[in-house]
Amino acid sequence: MEEEINTTPVGRSSNNQKDPDELLKIAQDLNRVLKREEQVRRDFREARRANNPSEEIQC
C-alpha cells in the first residue's frame, strides 16, 4: 500500500500542533516519505547504471 503525504498541509498542521505525541507522529510520517523517495532515487540510479554501464551518471 503506497501512502502519499502532502507536506504543505502537514507542515501547516505541525505549526499548529501542541501535542508532542502528534508532532512526533508528523515527524515520523515525513521521515518515512523522505526515506521512500531516497530509495526510489537510489533504485532509479542503479537501474540506469545497469542499462548504461559505460555512461557515467552524475548526481
N, C-alpha and C positions, 0 to 999 in steps of 0.2 A: 504494500500500500504506500503510495507516494503522497506525502503531505507537502503543501505549499504554504508558506507563511509570507504574507505581505508585510515587509519590515516597516513600512511607514506607519500603518495603524499600530503595529506592535510597539514601535518607538514612542508613539504618542501615548499609548496605554502605559508604558513603563514610566513616562514622565509624571503621570497622574497617580501611579500606584504607590501606596504607602506600606502595604503588607509585604514584609521581607520574603515570605514564602512565595507570594505571587511574583515578586521581582526575580527570585531565583528560578522559578519556572520559565519566565520570559527569557532569561539569560540562557538557560539550558536549551530551550527551543531554538533560539537564534544560533547557538553553538552547533546544534545538530544540523541545521540547514547549511551553515558555513562549511562544516566538515563534509557534507554530502557534495556540495559544489566543488570543493577541493578535490575530492575523489573523482568526480566526473571529469574535471580538467586533467587530472593525472592519467585517467584511463584514455582520454582523448589523445594526449601526447604520446602515450605508449602505442596506441593504435596507429597513429601517424608514423611513428618511428618504424613499426613493424611493416607498414606498407611502403615506406620510402627510406630504406636503411641508409642510402647514400646521401640523403638530404639532411643537412643539419638544421635542427629546429631551435629557434631562439625563443625563450620565454620571458 
